[in-house]
């Protein structure tokens, strides 16, 4: 929530500087507070007639990005005149996003020095059946990983990717992060650095994973 508020304030200041006027910027969570309903009411009270929705998920999935749009649309239903809704669907390959990821890795290398080891990019997982039914999420994750590796000048043997956070009995996207990590010593890999590009702000869930 701390990082979310800082992002909200920074975006509001940037938009004001760009447009020369204040643009309402609300922070909302699909599950939690401030809720979509709270944000929707604040925007209705501000009299807005157009809303641009920016889900903080760089890679699209129907379980995340689509859920944001559906929840906000539901929250706005009490409004007598529904505002125009536009959705930023994803930005998994946007140059500014790739640069931000690459720079965060470079900063880490600079701070810690020494051997870099292999770079593991670990993403939040989704059930495999979602991908089988056409969800583009794994393709977006693969594209992000490839572009970050290219930006860092990494060879194919210097990075890899995996998926964390599976639960339940069904198959989720593979390779699994925990099983990948356990397999590294047998491959002679003694140093690995992990970055999680799946969210624009850390939360307790992703830190625990």
C-alpha positions in Angstrom: 0.0 0.0 0.0 2.9 2.3 0.7 4.4 1.8 -2.7 0.9 2.1 -4.3 0.3 5.5 -2.7 3.7 6.7 -3.8 2.9 5.6 -7.3 -0.5 7.3 -7.2 1.0 10.6 -6.0 3.9 10.5 -8.5 1.5 9.8 -11.4 -0.8 12.6 -10.3 2.1 15.1 -10.1 3.4 14.0 -13.5 0.0 14.3 -15.2 -0.5 17.8 -13.7 2.8 18.9 -15.0 2.1 17.5 -18.5 -1.5 18.8 -18.9 -1.2 21.9 -16.7 -4.2 20.9 -14.7 -5.1 18.4 -12.0 -6.2 15.0 -13.2 -8.0 12.8 -10.7 -5.9 9.6 -9.9 -7.4 7.0 -7.6 -5.8 3.9 -6.2 -7.9 0.8 -5.9 -7.5 -2.9 -5.2 -9.4 -5.8 -6.7 -9.4 -7.5 -3.3 -8.9 -5.2 -0.4 -8.9 -1.5 0.6 -9.1 1.0 -0.9 -11.6 -1.0 -2.9 -12.9 -0.6 -6.5 -16.1 0.7 -5.0 -14.3 3.4 -3.0 -12.3 4.5 -6.0 -15.5 4.4 -8.2 -17.3 6.6 -5.8 -14.5 9.1 -5.6 -14.4 9.4 -9.4 -18.2 9.8 -9.6 -18.1 12.5 -6.9 -15.4 14.2 -9.0 -17.7 14.3 -12.0 -15.5 12.4 -14.4 -17.0 11.1 -17.6 -13.9 9.2 -18.9 -11.8 6.7 -16.9 -8.5 5.2 -18.0 -7.8 2.0 -16.1 -4.2 1.1 -15.5 -3.9 -2.4 -13.9 -0.5 -2.8 -12.3 0.0 -6.2 -14.0 2.4 -5.8 -16.9 1.4 -9.1 -18.4 -2.2 -9.7 -19.3 -4.2 -12.5 -17.8 -8.0 -13.0 -17.5 -7.4 -13.9 -13.8 -5.9 -10.5 -13.1 -6.2 -7.7 -15.7 -9.7 -8.8 -16.9 -10.8 -9.1 -13.2 -9.8 -5.5 -12.6 -11.9 -4.2 -15.5 -14.9 -6.3 -14.5 -14.8 -5.3 -10.9 -14.6 -1.6 -11.7 -17.4 -1.8 -14.2 -19.5 -3.4 -11.5 -18.5 -0.7 -9.0 -19.6 2.1 -11.3 -23.0 0.6 -12.1 -24.8 2.8 -9.5 -23.8 5.8 -11.6 -26.8 7.1 -13.7 -24.5 7.8 -16.6 -21.7 5.2 -16.8 -18.4 6.9 -17.6 -16.5 5.8 -20.7 -14.0 3.1 -19.6 -10.7 2.5 -21.4 -8.3 -0.2 -20.3 -4.5 -0.4 -20.7 -4.5 -4.0 -21.5 -0.8 -4.7 -20.9 2.7 -3.3 -21.2 4.8 -6.4 -21.0 7.0 -5.3 -23.9 6.9 -1.5 -23.5 10.4 -0.1 -23.8 10.1 2.0 -20.6 9.0 -1.1 -18.6 11.9 -3.2 -20.0 14.4 -0.4 -19.2 13.1 -0.1 -15.7 13.5 -3.9 -15.1 17.0 -3.9 -16.6 18.0 -0.9 -14.6 16.9 -2.5 -11.4 19.0 -5.5 -12.1 22.0 -3.3 -13.1 21.6 -1.4 -9.8 21.6 -4.6 -7.9 24.8 -5.8 -9.6 26.4 -2.5 -8.9 25.5 -2.5 -5.2 26.6 -6.1 -4.6 29.4 -6.5 -7.0 31.2 -9.8 -7.5 30.1 -12.7 -9.7 26.6 -12.1 -11.1 25.7 -15.8 -11.4 22.6 -16.7 -13.4 19.6 -14.5 -13.5 16.2 -16.1 -12.8 13.1 -14.3 -13.8 10.2 -15.7 -11.7 6.6 -14.9 -12.4 3.3 -15.4 -10.7 1.8 -18.6 -12.0 -1.7 -19.4 -13.4 -3.3 -22.8 -14.1 -2.1 -24.4 -17.3 -5.7 -24.8 -18.5 -6.0 -21.0 -18.7 -3.1 -21.0 -21.2 -4.6 -24.0 -23.0 -7.8 -21.9 -23.4 -6.0 -19.0 -25.0 -4.8 -16.8 -22.1 -1.7 -14.9 -23.4 0.0 -14.6 -20.0 2.8 -17.1 -20.5 3.7 -15.7 -23.9 3.8 -12.2 -22.4 6.1 -13.5 -19.6 8.4 -15.1 -22.1 8.6 -11.9 -24.2 9.4 -9.8 -21.1 12.1 -12.2 -20.1 13.7 -12.3 -23.5 13.7 -8.5 -23.8 15.2 -7.9 -20.4 17.9 -10.5 -21.2 18.6 -8.6 -24.4 18.7 -5.3 -22.7 21.2 -6.7 -20.2 23.3 -8.3 -22.9 22.9 -11.8 -21.4 23.6 -14.9 -23.4 21.1 -17.8 -23.6 23.0 -19.7 -20.9 23.0 -16.7 -18.5 19.3 -16.5 -17.7 16.2 -18.6 -17.3 12.6 -18.1 -16.2 10.0 -19.9 -14.0 6.7 -19.6 -12.3 5.9 -19.4 -8.6 2.8 -19.5 -6.5 1.0 -22.6 -7.6 -1.6 -24.2 -5.3 -4.2 -27.0 -5.5 -3.9 -30.2 -7.4 -4.1 -29.1 -11.0 -1.1 -28.4 -13.2 0.1 -24.8 -13.3 2.5 -23.1 -15.7 6.0 -24.7 -15.7 8.8 -24.7 -14.9 8.0 -24.3 -11.2 10.3 -21.9 -9.3 10.8 -24.1 -6.3 11.7 -27.2 -8.3 13.9 -25.1 -10.6 15.9 -23.8 -7.6 16.3 -27.3 -6.1 17.7 -28.6 -9.4 20.5 -25.9 -9.7 23.2 -27.5 -7.5 23.2 -30.7 -9.6 23.9 -28.5 -12.6 26.9 -26.9 -10.9 25.2 -23.6 -10.5 26.4 -22.0 -7.2 25.1 -18.4 -7.7 21.6 -17.3 -8.8 20.0 -13.9 -8.7 16.2 -13.6 -8.8 13.9 -10.9 -10.1 10.1 -11.0 -10.1 8.8 -8.8 -13.0 5.1 -9.8 -12.6 3.9 -6.8 -10.5 4.6 -3.1 -10.4 4.8 -3.0 -6.6 5.7 -5.7 -4.2 3.2 -6.9 -1.7 3.3 -9.4 1.2 2.1 -12.2 -1.0 4.9 -11.8 -3.6 7.6 -11.3 -1.0 6.5 -14.5 0.8 6.5 -16.4 -2.5 
